[in-house]
Amino acid sequence: MRLDELKPTLLQLALIILVSVAASYAFQHTEIAYKIDGVCISRYIAYMITVFLGYVAFSRYKKFVGLIFSLALSVAALSPIGQKIIEVFPVFAPFLAIVFGIITIVGVPSSRGRGYFEFIATLILPAVLAESRIGGSLSLLATTESISYNELSAIVVCVVGGYFYLRYSNLTDLNSHKLLANGGSQTDVLRVSTWSNMVTAVIVFCSSVTAVVLMTSVPILADVVRPAMVGSPVFVLGLAMGAGVVIVAIVHILSRSEKAARS
């Protein structure tokens, strides 16, 4: 295989590692005040979600592998040292994330990252909730330790941009292989791949810029409207949800445009 054919795969691997390490860093450096036997509750929740997502990710390769993985995690959690395993779970989170990403994006492209992207969201969610300024001086989660807002902003932008690139580059590869399998010429496949890569670049750029704007503007808007809302988080929460709907709509429109161009 030539080097130019390996470049997309190498870029995917590099992004998987970058996104996985960034999300794991956020998870490792966010300690929730609510604890069970001295271990913050977010680790228990993340561990339970991992049992399910592990099956989702590995079953795309082999169902029995996913089942064995989930059963192994369940047995470990119920063992006499289960609490200690959950306590050190953040140490293994980046390795699990990388493995999930490699399997669901590089190993089995047809799975389109199912299990991996949900795992990444699980890892960054405690930090996002902890750093949230919705609802006044109290965040949505009380913490004893949390990464800074600037660190979280950089991680969110990295995760959002990485997600859209991995998602749509994976889709481009699948469509290219499908065209070749259906008798398409190399010229047609190259043309479609080039157009798809341009659309992917636009999606990544727009999503990253949107993430930067939201991470910058939402706290400012929250400070502005909070006195008028007497501490009620409903307005700002609605604003954030509305922004999310706009992002999804933009991605949907771009996706339909890409499909229309192919047809």
C-alpha positions as CSV (number, residue, x, y, z in Angstrom):
1,M,0.0,0.0,0.0
2,R,1.4,3.4,-1.0
3,L,2.0,6.2,1.5
4,D,-0.6,8.5,-0.1
5,E,-3.2,5.7,0.5
6,L,-2.1,5.4,4.1
7,K,-2.3,9.1,4.9
8,P,-6.1,9.2,5.6
9,T,-5.8,6.2,7.9
10,L,-2.8,7.7,9.7
11,L,-4.7,11.0,10.1
12,Q,-7.7,9.2,11.6
13,L,-5.4,7.4,14.0
14,A,-3.7,10.6,15.1
15,L,-7.1,12.3,15.6
16,I,-8.4,9.3,17.6
17,I,-5.5,9.5,19.9
18,L,-5.7,13.3,20.3
19,V,-9.5,13.2,20.9
20,S,-9.2,10.3,23.3
21,V,-6.4,11.8,25.3
22,A,-8.1,15.2,25.5
23,A,-11.4,13.8,26.7
24,S,-9.7,11.5,29.2
25,Y,-7.7,14.5,30.6
26,A,-11.0,16.3,31.3
27,F,-12.4,13.2,32.9
28,Q,-9.3,12.6,35.1
29,H,-9.2,16.1,36.3
30,T,-12.8,16.6,37.3
31,E,-13.7,15.4,40.8
32,I,-17.4,15.5,41.7
33,A,-18.3,16.3,45.3
34,Y,-20.9,13.6,45.5
35,K,-19.1,10.4,46.5
36,I,-19.8,6.8,47.2
37,D,-17.4,5.2,49.6
38,G,-14.9,7.9,48.9
39,V,-15.1,7.6,45.1
40,C,-16.8,10.4,43.1
41,I,-20.1,9.3,41.6
42,S,-19.2,10.3,38.1
43,R,-16.7,7.4,38.0
44,Y,-19.4,4.9,38.9
45,I,-21.7,6.3,36.2
46,A,-18.9,6.3,33.6
47,Y,-17.9,2.8,34.4
48,M,-21.5,1.5,34.1
49,I,-21.9,3.3,30.7
50,T,-18.6,1.8,29.6
51,V,-19.9,-1.7,30.2
52,F,-22.7,-1.0,27.7
53,L,-20.6,1.0,25.2
54,G,-17.9,-1.7,25.3
55,Y,-20.4,-4.2,24.0
56,V,-21.6,-1.7,21.3
57,A,-18.0,-1.0,20.1
58,F,-16.6,-4.6,20.2
59,S,-19.8,-6.3,18.9
60,R,-19.3,-4.5,15.6
61,Y,-16.1,-6.6,15.2
62,K,-17.3,-9.8,16.9
63,K,-20.4,-10.0,19.1
64,F,-18.9,-12.6,21.5
65,V,-15.9,-10.2,22.0
66,G,-18.2,-7.4,23.1
67,L,-20.1,-9.8,25.4
68,I,-16.9,-11.1,27.0
69,F,-15.6,-7.5,27.5
70,S,-18.8,-6.3,29.1
71,L,-19.1,-9.4,31.3
72,A,-15.4,-9.0,32.4
73,L,-16.0,-5.4,33.4
74,S,-19.2,-6.3,35.3
75,V,-17.5,-9.2,37.2
76,A,-14.6,-6.9,38.0
77,A,-16.9,-4.2,39.4
78,L,-18.7,-6.8,41.6
79,S,-15.5,-8.4,42.8
80,P,-14.0,-7.6,46.3
81,I,-11.7,-5.1,44.7
82,G,-14.5,-3.5,42.5
83,Q,-14.3,-0.2,44.3
84,K,-10.6,0.0,43.8
85,I,-11.0,-0.8,40.1
86,I,-13.6,2.0,39.7
87,E,-11.4,4.4,41.6
88,V,-8.5,3.8,39.1
89,F,-10.8,3.6,36.1
90,P,-9.8,7.1,34.8
91,V,-6.2,5.8,34.3
92,F,-7.4,3.3,31.8
93,A,-10.0,5.6,30.1
94,P,-7.6,6.9,27.4
95,F,-6.6,3.4,26.4
96,L,-10.2,2.2,26.2
97,A,-11.1,5.3,24.2
98,I,-8.3,4.7,21.7
99,V,-9.2,1.0,21.3
100,F,-12.9,1.8,20.8
101,G,-11.9,4.4,18.2
102,I,-9.6,2.2,16.3
103,I,-12.1,-0.7,16.2
104,T,-15.2,1.4,15.2
105,I,-13.5,3.8,12.8
106,V,-10.5,2.1,11.3
107,G,-11.1,-1.6,11.9
108,V,-14.8,-1.7,11.1
109,P,-15.6,1.5,9.2
110,S,-19.3,0.4,8.7
111,S,-19.9,0.9,12.4
112,R,-19.2,4.7,11.9
113,G,-17.8,5.2,15.4
114,R,-20.8,3.8,17.3
115,G,-19.7,3.3,20.9
116,Y,-16.6,5.5,20.5
117,F,-18.2,8.9,20.2
118,E,-20.7,8.1,23.0
119,F,-17.7,7.1,25.2
120,I,-16.0,10.4,24.5
121,A,-19.1,12.3,25.4
122,T,-19.4,10.3,28.6
123,L,-15.8,11.3,29.5
124,I,-16.2,15.1,28.9
125,L,-19.7,15.5,30.3
126,P,-18.7,15.8,34.0
127,A,-16.3,18.6,33.2
128,V,-18.9,20.3,31.0
129,L,-21.5,20.2,33.7
130,A,-19.0,21.2,36.4
131,E,-17.9,24.2,34.5
132,S,-21.4,25.2,33.5
133,R,-22.4,28.7,34.7
134,I,-26.1,28.1,34.2
135,G,-28.0,28.7,37.4
136,G,-26.0,31.4,39.1
137,S,-22.8,31.0,41.1
138,L,-23.5,27.3,41.5
139,S,-22.6,25.0,38.6
140,L,-24.8,22.0,37.7
141,L,-22.4,19.8,39.5
142,A,-20.5,20.6,42.8
143,T,-16.9,19.7,42.4
144,T,-13.8,19.5,44.6
145,E,-11.5,19.7,41.5
146,S,-12.1,20.8,37.9
147,I,-10.1,21.8,34.9
148,S,-10.1,25.5,34.0
149,Y,-12.6,26.9,31.6
150,N,-9.9,27.6,29.0
151,E,-8.8,24.0,29.1
152,L,-12.3,22.8,28.8
153,S,-12.9,25.1,25.8
154,A,-9.8,23.8,24.0
155,I,-10.9,20.2,24.7
156,V,-14.5,20.8,23.5
157,V,-13.2,22.4,20.2
158,C,-10.8,19.4,19.8
159,V,-13.5,16.9,20.4
160,V,-16.1,18.6,18.2
161,G,-13.7,19.1,15.3
162,G,-12.3,15.6,15.6
163,Y,-15.8,14.1,15.8
164,F,-17.0,15.7,12.6
165,Y,-13.8,14.9,10.7
166,L,-13.8,11.2,11.8
167,R,-17.5,10.9,11.2
168,Y,-17.5,12.3,7.6
169,S,-14.1,11.0,6.5
170,N,-15.2,7.6,7.5
171,L,-18.4,8.1,5.4
172,T,-16.3,9.2,2.5
173,D,-14.2,6.1,2.6
174,L,-17.3,3.9,2.8
175,N,-18.8,5.6,-0.2
176,S,-15.6,5.4,-2.2
177,H,-15.3,1.6,-1.6
178,K,-19.0,1.2,-2.5
179,L,-18.5,3.0,-5.8
180,L,-15.5,0.9,-6.7
181,A,-17.4,-2.3,-5.8
182,N,-20.2,-1.2,-8.1
183,G,-17.9,-0.7,-11.0
184,G,-17.2,3.0,-10.7
185,S,-14.0,4.3,-12.4
186,Q,-11.0,5.6,-10.4
187,T,-11.6,9.0,-12.0
188,D,-15.2,9.2,-10.7
189,V,-14.3,7.9,-7.3
190,L,-11.5,10.5,-7.0
191,R,-13.9,13.3,-8.0
192,V,-16.4,12.2,-5.5
193,S,-13.8,11.8,-2.8
194,T,-12.3,15.2,-3.5
195,W,-15.8,16.8,-3.2
196,S,-16.6,14.9,-0.1
197,N,-13.3,15.9,1.5
198,M,-14.0,19.6,0.7
199,V,-17.5,19.3,2.4
200,T,-15.9,17.5,5.4
201,A,-13.4,20.3,5.7
202,V,-16.2,22.9,5.7
203,I,-18.2,20.9,8.3
204,V,-15.2,20.6,10.6
205,F,-14.3,24.3,10.2
206,C,-17.9,25.5,10.8
207,S,-18.4,23.1,13.8
208,S,-15.2,24.1,15.4
209,V,-15.9,27.9,15.0
210,T,-19.4,27.3,16.3
211,A,-18.0,25.5,19.4
212,V,-15.6,28.4,20.0
213,V,-18.4,31.0,19.7
214,L,-20.6,29.0,22.1
215,M,-17.9,28.4,24.6
216,T,-17.1,32.2,24.5
217,S,-20.6,33.7,24.3
218,V,-22.8,31.5,26.4
219,P,-21.1,32.4,29.8
220,I,-21.3,36.1,28.8
221,L,-25.0,35.8,27.9
222,A,-25.6,33.8,31.1
223,D,-24.1,36.7,33.2
224,V,-26.2,39.2,31.3
225,V,-29.6,37.5,31.6
226,R,-29.1,36.0,35.0
227,P,-30.2,39.0,37.1
228,A,-33.3,39.4,34.9
229,M,-34.2,35.7,35.3
230,V,-33.6,35.8,39.1
231,G,-31.3,32.9,39.0
232,S,-33.6,30.8,36.7
233,P,-31.5,28.7,34.3
234,V,-34.4,28.1,31.9
235,F,-33.6,30.9,29.5
236,V,-29.9,30.2,29.2
237,L,-30.6,26.4,29.0
238,G,-33.1,27.1,26.2
239,L,-30.5,29.2,24.4
240,A,-27.9,26.5,24.6
241,M,-30.4,23.9,23.4
242,G,-31.5,26.2,20.5
243,A,-27.8,26.6,19.5
244,G,-27.5,22.9,19.5
245,V,-30.5,22.5,17.2
246,V,-29.0,25.1,14.8
247,I,-25.8,23.1,14.7
248,V,-27.6,19.9,14.0
249,A,-29.7,21.6,11.3
250,I,-26.5,22.9,9.6
251,V,-24.9,19.5,9.6
252,H,-28.1,17.9,8.3
253,I,-28.3,20.5,5.4
254,L,-24.6,20.0,4.5
255,S,-25.1,16.2,4.6
256,R,-28.1,16.4,2.2
257,S,-26.1,18.7,-0.1
258,E,-23.3,16.2,-0.1
259,K,-25.7,13.3,-1.0
260,A,-27.4,15.4,-3.7
261,A,-24.0,16.2,-5.2
262,R,-23.1,12.5,-5.4
263,S,-26.4,11.7,-7.1
